[in-house]
């Protein structure tokens, strides 16, 4: 059985209250913002990007996994749709920063917001095939740096990194099964040479209108996986969804037949916003922080233009004995609020070239 032997997360320290953004633009009614269940989002410091978030999360995952056994990482997969480089790989930078040897399998994974779970699927397959003992799988994104000022998406656009180490021995959560569903859909995209993610494929409509993208793909992936495993919503203790905002996980969850009690522990976007490839994994990490042995978890992610991934996990006895140093709650609470001018200055949204910023 292949499973998660360690996990870790990194959330930027700086945050902004979404009402501060609304007071600048007023481009939607405040009621529409509240309907999406959004309160704060992360703000990047000038030196932060998806690579630094990935490295921070991976270090914590490695420390967590090392508590129960030897680290034997033989593969690294970095999932992101906001790689700071257009024409070079990023995974080797992550490996070098972590001090990992060069003799390993590695690749960048780019499937929109489900890049992190796609990296998990690859790592899971590598471990199951006995090609490696352990695989480090990371999902990290900086959606905020790639969200245009004045667009509706700016209220949710956030950043974070989550890493999981997949292995056969000393798993805290076994991966029972996984499934994907995909079809071509240009709901959100970023063309070569463009900085900002476009929502023109979605008609410029707010997130609750993502019926044919987010809802349809995740529903089909979840239903196919539950059918394969002869399971129903009532068989799970928790369900975790991709979360562009704090409202959508409840909409898709109720559509599939899950209760609020099953959904709520995995929802963190209401406090931190849309973290892209780290989104569903942050919810999973929060659930693992509170789960007990024998809990069954359904995890479903979505990536714009890429479809959905679904996983069924079951926690083991080791979970309660081996908790990470920092819980998601601690990371969410460790913050400092900034105003809107400082947020867009730090995220280089004024007309300037990225470089040293003297504070």
PyMOL commands that set and color helices and strands:
alter all, ss='L'
color gray80, all
select helices_A, chain A and resi 18-25+30-35+50-66+91-98+112-128+143-146+152-155+200-202+207-209+211-228+233-235+248-256+260-264+269-272+276-290+318-321+328-333+340-346
alter helices_A, ss='H'
color red, helices_A
select strands_A, chain A and resi 3-10+14-17+40-43+73-79+105-109+134-142+159-167+173-181+238-241+296-303+307-315+336-337
alter strands_A, ss='S'
color yellow, strands_A
deselect
rebuild
show_as cartoon
